[in-house]
Amino acid sequence: MERISSSRVLDGLNPEQREAVLYNDGPLLILAGPGSGKTRVITHKIAYLLEQGVPPRALLGVTFTNKAAEEMRSRVEALLGAQAPLGDLWLHTFHAACARILRSHISRLSPKYTPGFTIFDEGDQRDAIARVMKELDISADEANPGLLVSLISRAKDELVGPGEFPGRYAGRLDAYLLEIASRVYRRYQALLEASNAVDFGDLLRLTVELFRREPAILERYRERFQYILIDEYQDINHAQYVFAKALAQGARSVAVVGDEDQAIFSWRGSDPSYILKFREDFPNARVIALKRHYRWPHGDRIFKAAQRLIAHNTQRVREKEFLIEGTGEPIRVLVARDELEEAQAIAREIARLRDEEGIDPSRIAVLYRINTLSRVVEEALLYAGIPYEVVRGLRFYERREVKDVLAYLKLLANPHDEISLLRALSRPRRGVGEASLRELQGLAAREGISLWEAMKRAAQDPAGVLRPKAARALRGFVELIEQLREEARTLPLGDLGERVLERSGYLRELQADPNRDERLGNVRELIGLLRAYEREEGAGAGLTGFLEQVALLSDADQYTGEGGRVALMTLHASKGLEFDVVFIVGVEENLLPHGRSLAEGMLEEERRLFYVGMTRARKRLYLSLAHQRTLYGNLLLNGPSRFLAELPEEDLVAVAGVG
């Protein structure tokens, strides 16, 4: 690109950031360590391209959370002001980008799919697998449902469909589990298709399949997206890699940003080798390392220690040499007798930081390797009167009453969604029992139709498959859903939510519940979210769009950092966040690094996980461990983590009065 901007788009960038923003004529690998300003580079790069006259529709930006995508869009708008409308700019997560492509083309894969397909979230997926196991007469003793969900999700991340599964997984699973998993996968996928539904794994898998089956569709998107930017490239899995590489073949420029030292998601299919082999995929790629950090303005001693730790890993890109002064506060080490003393010491220190140093509790985080470690910390904080937020606790959209109302809304958008249909039929109960459901499912199977179509047929035929009482109850339910679907065409989303609550009888059921205040409050909040979505999206707001937004929310999207509460979360969940003060608990052998990961040869990933946790702290970092710890009812006598010995001794200080 020839024109060079003299505007504020380039103002304030350091030399490496400026170089990364200006280079747009080929593949580019941007190595960005913690706090090095990678979001700034991505947003300024997008703004620069738009300022140079690149149309918004020619750009594709891919992130890993909706929150990151929204933040980038708002930053670009702030940089450009009214200069460039961003309506055609695609700035999405991988899943949201693929959902958008499938909304336009999914019927090319199967006539059963329509653009209004439902996206099954993790809860829907678990419910569907449980239903399939029941149909196939497979008990939880024969195969763990959670393991089957995990196996199917991993297969989809590897682009392995139900037909290829037995061959691809032979030798990886024992013969008995392979046979059960193959049967469940086939039936589960058939249920999804019959329900006009996809799950998370399908969003990528089906999009890649679409590109393979329909080269003309792939070529259309290649011609459109001339500039591709991908954030957190070290976290991509195989399906995401194949999707991105397919589009990149036609791009004028593909820029990826990442840090292999922060690759911590192999357990969900991510493969950091893709960032290490980027230059093999693109031999003419330019590599730019962002060597300056901005997270530690008060001294980067924490970062210095973290760099010493991560240097023990061998799977790294060697171009990175950060500019580090090594000033600031030392890392404080708490050694306690047991987990109770550890938690109490942390609670006392947080209270002191709040009361004596004026640190807002929302700027403090307690991190741990496994969720179980949070319990005693929660109790200590509660006893000390310190408000806290468990980031991976029961999320709002997973609460029973919220999922019940969402089931009705999903049914209005897609009546073939069998999981939502069955949930709505039972909340409140409507006199259609298990025997009647078996008859209806049998009718659907014989006729090759969806359960909803079978219900409509049975409701219209009093002398059909159901007894008169069940037929009347079913007819009332079918009429209710059809009336609500008709109203959904014109009603504002918030009003539609209110109508569903009233007409379904669910509001009456809630009002009779002993916990009605909390449950009614959650439902009212959902109605408020419907209205808020409509305000934000304007005239184009639709029920399908709202449901897709809900389905694609991640844990990171749930965390707000508001309300003056200490954040409690796993080390995995902390990635991408930063706090003034961080406590990492349970820094012990077999906890961090975790014993199972050690057995699986994952020591380097465990070290990366500790590195990520350390670098969340801007000003102060505490590492805590206990001589003994009761976990899962067993007394553990773990020694200090080997990672402590890999930190520079001059940067550690024991906290007096503990242990």
N, C-alpha and C positions, 0 to 999 in steps of 0.2 A: 504494500500500500504506500502511495507516494506522499499524500498530504500528511503533514505533522501538526497535531493539535497544539495550540498555544494556550488553551483554556485551562481551567482548574482540573480537568480530567487527569492531567499529568502532574499537577501541583502536589507537593508533599510526598512524592514517591522517592524511595531511595534508588540508587543506580540499578540494583538487581531487579527491583520491582518495575522500574521504568522499562528496562530491557524486555521483561516478560510481557508487559502491556503492548509494547510497540511491535513485537515480533508476531506476524500473522500470515506468513507466507509458507507454511509447512508445519510438520509435526513438532510439537514442543512439550517437553517434560519439565514441569516446574516442581522442584524439590522444596517443600515448605515444612519446616519443623514447627514445633509448638510456638505460638505467639509471634510468628514471622510475618503476619499480615497477608495470609493467603486469600482471605475473603476480600480484602481490599484490592488485591491484584485482580481477582476474577471480576469484581464489579467494575473496576476502572477499565479493564480490558473490554468488557461488554459495552460500556459507555463510549470508549474510544472508537470501537468499530462502528457503533451507531452514528457517532459524530462524523466519522469519515464517509458516511453515506451508505453503509451497509444496511439494507432493509431489515427490520426486526424479524421478519419471517425467515430470514436466511440464517438465523442464529438458533442453536440448541444448547442450552445450559442444563447440565444434569448434576443434581446434588443427592444427598442421602436422607435428608429430612425435609418435610414441608416447611418447617420453621426457617431453615437455611435458605430455601428457595424464596420465601416471602421476604426475608431480610435482604437478600441480594437484589430483588426487584425494587424494593423501597430505596435502597442505596443508589441504584442506577437512576431512578426517577429523581432523587435528590440532586445527583450530579448534573443531570441534563435539564431539569426543570420541564418546561413546556416545549423544549426543542424537538423531542421525538416521541410520538405515541408508541407505547410498548405493547399494544393489544395483540400483535401477531408474534411476539417474542415467546418462545417456548423455554420456560425456566421451571423445571419439574424434577421430582425424584424419578429414578428409573421406572418404578411401578406406575407412577402417574403418567409419564410419557407413553408407556406401552398401553395403558388403559385408553389414552386418547386415540392412539392409532387403532386399537381394536374396536373402539366405538364406531369407527368409520368402515371397518373392513371385516369384522369377525364373521359375518355371514358367509364369507368366501371359504371359511374353514368347515362350516357345518350349517345346514339349513335350520337346525334347531336353535342356533344362536341368533339373537337380535341385538341391535345397538343398546337396548335397555338392560343388558345383562347385569346381574348382581355380582358384587365382589364379596366372597366369603372372607370374613376376618378369621382370626385364630380360633375364636370361640365357635363360630359356625363350622369351621373345619373339624374341630373335635367332635361336635354334635353329629356331623355327617358321618364321620368314621365310626362313631359309636352305633349309629343307626345301621350302617352297612354291616358291621360285625354282628349285630342282632339278626339281620336278614340272612346272613350266611351261617348263622348258628355257631359263631366263634366266640368263645368266652374270654374274659380278661385273663383267666388262668392260662389259656392256651397262647395268648399273645398280648403283650402290654399295649393298650390303645395309644398311649403317648409315644411308644417306640414306633408304632406303625405310622403315626402322623409325621414323626421325624424322618422316617425312611422315605416316605412319599415326597415330603418337602425337599429332602436332599436330592432325590432322583430328579425332580423337576428343575432344581438349580443346576443339575448336570445335563439338562435337556434330554432326559430319559423318560419317554412316555410309557404307558402301561404295557404296550406291545413289546417294547425292547427290554423292559425291566427284568424278566426272568433270565435272559441271556447275559445282560450287562452286570447283574448282581450275583450270578452264579460264582461261587468261590468266595464272595465277600460275606455271604450269610450262610448259616447252616441250612440244609435242604428243607427242613420242616418250616423254619421261619420264612424262607424264600417262597415256599408254596403258599403259605397263608398271606404274606405281604402281596404277592402277585394277584391273588384272588381279590383281596380287599382293594388294591389299587384299581383293578379293572372295574369293579362295581362302583367304587367311589367316583371314578371319572365319568362313568355312565350316568350316575346320579347328578353330577355337576351339569353335564350337557343337557339332561332332561329338565333340569331346573333353570336352564338359561343362566348359568352361574359359572364363575371362575374363582380360583383362589389366588393367593399371592404368587405362588410359583407359576401358575398358568399365565399370568400377565406377561412374563418374560418368555416362557416356553412357547406359548401360542403366537406371540409376535414374531419370534425367530422362525417358527414353522410357517407363518404367513409369508415372511420374506423369502423362504426357500421355495414355497409353492407358487408364489406370485412374484416373479422377478420384476414385473412392470411396476408393482406397488413399491417394492424396495427402491427401484430406480427413481420413482417420483420423490421419495423422501431424500434420497441421495442428492438429487438435483436441488432440492429445497434447502437442505441444511449444509451450507458451504462453510460455516464456522461452528465447530463443535468444541464445547468446554466441559470437562468432566472433573468434578471435585472428588476428593477422598478416593483416588484411584486405587490405593492399596487395599481398599475394602471390597472391590468388585468380586463377584463369583463368576463361574464359568458362563452362565447364561447371560449375565450382564456384559461380560467380555465379548462374547460372540455378537450380541446385539450392537454394542458400540463399534466393534471392528467392521461389521457389515455396513453401517452408515458411514464410517470414516473413510471407506474406500473412495467415495466420491467427493470428499470435502477438500476445500482449498487449504483449510487449516484445522488441525485437531490439537487442542491443548489439554493436557491432563495435569492435575495438581495432586500431589500426594506426599506421603512420608512413610516409607516402609517400616520405620521405627514405631509407628502407631498402628500397625496391622494386628488387630486383636480379635478378629471375628471368624477364625477358621472353623469354629464349631457350627457356624451357620452357613458354611460353604465358601466364605471369602478366601481368596488365594493371593497372597502378596507377591507371588512369583510374577504376576502380570506386570506389576510396576517395574520389577527388576529386568524383565525382558522387553520393555517398551522399545528399546533401541533395536532389538532384533526384529520386532514387528515393523518398525519404521527406521530403516538404516540411516536415513538422512536427518534424523531428529536432532533438534538443538536441545541441550540440557542447561537449565538455569537454576542455580541453587539460591534460595533466599537466606542469606547468612546472618541477617540482623534480626534480633528479637525485640518485641515491644511489650511483652507480658510482665516483665520484671523491671519497671522503672526505678524501683527502690533498691535494686541490687539483685544480681542474677546468680547468687550462690546456689540456690535450689537447682537451677538449670545446669550449672556447672557439675553438680553432683550427679544429676540425671544423665548427663552426657558421659560421665565416667562409667556409670552403670551400663548404659546401652552399648558402650564400646566392646563389651564382652560378647555381643552377638556377631555372628559371621555373615548372616544373610542381610547385607546392607549395601547401599549405594555409597561409594567412597568420596563423591565430589563434595560432600557437606563438611565444611569447617566453619562452625559458627564463631562469631566474634563475641567472646565471653570475658568479662572482667573478674567475675568470682567474688563480688562484693555483696553485702547484705547480711541478713540474719542466718545463723546456722540452723540446721535441721534438728528439731528436738525429738529425743527418743524417750518414750514412756515404757517402763518395764514394771508390770504388775504381777501380783501373786496369782490371780485368776481373772476370769472374764468379768466378774462382778466389780472387782477393784479397778480393772481397766475402764469399764464403763463409767463408774463413779468419778474417776480421775478426769475423764474426758468431759463429763457434765460440769464438774467444778471449774475446769479451765475455760469452757465455753461461757459459763456465767461470769467468770472474771474478765474475759475478753470483752463481754458485753457491758459489764458494769464499770470496769476500771479503764478500759481502753476505748470504749464507745464504738466497738465494732458491731455493725448491724448483723443480727443472726442470719439474715438471708445471704450474707457474704461468707458464710461458714458451711463447710460440707464435711460429712463423715462418710468415708468410702470403705468398702469391704469386698473381699473376693467372692463370698457366697452370701445369699440373702439371710441365711440363718443367723449370721453374726449380728444382725441389726436388733434382734429382740432385746438383749440386755441393755443395749445403748438406748433404745426407745424407753425402756422402763426407767433408766437413770435420768433421762431428760425429762420425762413426765414427772418424776418425783421432785426434780429441781425446778419445775415450773418453766421449762424452756420449750417454747413451741417448735415443732419440727414437722417436716413433710417427708414421707417415704415415697420416693419417686417411682419405685416399681411396686407400689402397693396395688390394691384393687382400683383399676382405672375407672374413670367416670362411665365410659361407654361399656364397661363390663358389668356394671351393676345390674341386678336382675330386672328391676323395673324399667331401667333405660333400655335394656335389650328387648324387653317385652314390647314396648312402644315402637322401637325400631323395627321389630318383626312385622308389625302392621304396616309401617311405612314402606318397608321393602316389598311387602306383598302388593301394595298399591302400585309400586313402580314395576314389579315383575311378579305376577301371580303364579308363575311356574316355579318359583323358588320354594322347593319342597320343605326345606328346613324352617324357613320363616312361616310357611303355611301351617306346619304342624305346631309351631310355637304359638301362633296367634289363635289357632283352633282350641288350644288348651288353656288360654289365659284371657278371660275366665273360661272355665269348662263349659261346654255347650251341649252335652248329652250325646256326643259322638264318641263311643268308647273304642277300646282296642279291637274288639271283634269287627265292628263296623269299618274301622280303618283298614284291617286286613282285607276285607271284601273290596274296599275301594282301591287298595294297592293291587289287588289281583286283577281288577277290571282294567286299571291303567296298564299293567304288564301285558294282559291279553290283547288289548287294543292298540298298544304302542303309543299311548298318549300320556300326558303329564298327569300327576295326581289332581291338580286343579281342574283339568278338563274332565277327569273321571268324576270329581265331586259335582261339577255342573251337570253332567249327564245324569248322575244318580238323583240329584235334587229335582230334576225335571221329570223323573219317572217314578211315581209313587209305588208302582208295582215292581220296581227293579231289584237291585241287589240288597237294599237295606230294609230293615223293619220300619214300620210306619213312624214310630216315635223318633228314631234316629234320622229318618228321611226328613221329617219336619224340622228337626234341629239343624240339619245340614242345609236345608233350603233357606232357613233364616240367616245362617252364616254366609252363604253364597250371595244372597241378596244384599246383605250388609256390605260385603267387600265390593260388589259391583257398584253399589250406590256411592261408596266412598271413592272408588276409582274414577267415577264420573265427576264427582266434586273436585277431585284432585287436579282436574284439567284447568280449573279456573280459580280455585281458592288460593290465597296467599299461604305460604308454607306454615307460618305460625298458626293461622286459623285452621289449617288442615290438621295440624297436630292436636289442637283443642277439640276438633270435631271427632277425631279418632278416639280420643280419651272418653268423650261423652257417649258416642254412639255404640262403641264396642262394649260398654259396661265395665271397662277396666278402671275408670275413675271410681265407680262405686265399690269395686273390690279393694282398691287402695284405701279408701276411706274407712273400710272395716278392718284394716290391718293394724295390729298392735304397734307397729313401727311406722304408722302412717305419716307422721310429720317429716321424718327423714326421707321416706320414699316419695311422698308427694313433692317435697322440695327438689328432689333429683329430677322428677318428671317435669316440674315447672322450669327447671334450668334447661332441660332439653328443648322445651317450647321456646325459651328465650334464645337458645342457640339457632333454632330454625329461623326465628325473626332476624337475628343478627346476620345470618348467612344471606338472607334475602336483601337486607340493607346493603351489605357489601357487594353483592353480585348485581343488584339492580334488576332491571326488567328480564335479564337472562337467567335469573335464579330458577333452578328446577330441582325437583325432588331427587332425581338421579345424581345430579352434581353434589348435593348435600350428602347423600349416602356414600358416594365415592370418597368424598373428603374424610368422612368418619372412618371408613374401612381402611384408608391408607395412612391413618395417623400412626406415628411411632412413639416409643416411650419418650424420646427426646422432645417430641412435640408436646407432650403432656406437661413438661416442667416449665414453670413460669418464673420462679425465683422471686415471687412477690409474697407479701404478707408477713415479713419479718420472721420467717421460720428457717431453722437449720435444715439443710438438705441431707437426707440419708439415702444413699444409693450404692449400687454395685460399681466396681471399677469400670466395668464395661459400659454402664449407663452414663458415666461421667465424661466420656469422650466428647470433645467439642465444647465443653463448658469450662469456666474458670471461676475461681473463688479467691477471696483475700486469704482465707485460712482453710487449710485442709488437714483432716485427721485420717490416716489410713490405719485401720485396726487389724489385728491378727497377722502381723508381719512375722509369720512363723513358718518353719519348714512344714510341708504337707498342707498348708493353707495358702501360702503365697511364697513359692510356687505350690500349686495345688497338687496333691499326691497323684490324682488320676491323670493329670496332664503330664506329670513326670513319667508315669508308666507308659504314656502314649508318645513319648519323645518330643514333647511340646515345650521344653524348657525355654527356648528363645521367645516363644509367644508369651509365656508367663512373665519373662523379663520385660517384654514390650508392654505388657499390661501394667506392671509396676511403674514403668517409665511414664505411661500415660497418666496414672494416678498422681505421681510426683509432680508432673508438669501442669496439673490443674491449679496448683497453689501459686498465687501471685506474690504474697508477702511472707507467709509463714507456713511451715509444714511440720506436722507431728506424725511420728511413726510409733505405733504402740504394739506391744506384745505381752503375753502372759506366760508364766512358768507352767501353769496347768490350765486346762480349759475343758469344760463339759460340753460335748457336742453330740447330738442325737442320742443322748443318754449314756454316752461313753466318756470316760475320763481320758483326756489326751495330754501327753507330756512332750509336746513338740519343742524342739530347740529353736533358737532365733533363725530367721530366714537366711539362706546363703546370700541373698541380695544385700543384706546389711553389710556383709564383709566386702562387697564390691563397691560400696560407697566410700569416698575419701574420708578418712578418719578425722581430718582437720575440719570437716564441715558438719560433724555430728556433735551433739552435746546432750548428755543425760539430764532429764528434768528432775531436780531434787525433790525429795519428799514422797516419792512414789517407788514402791518395790524395794 
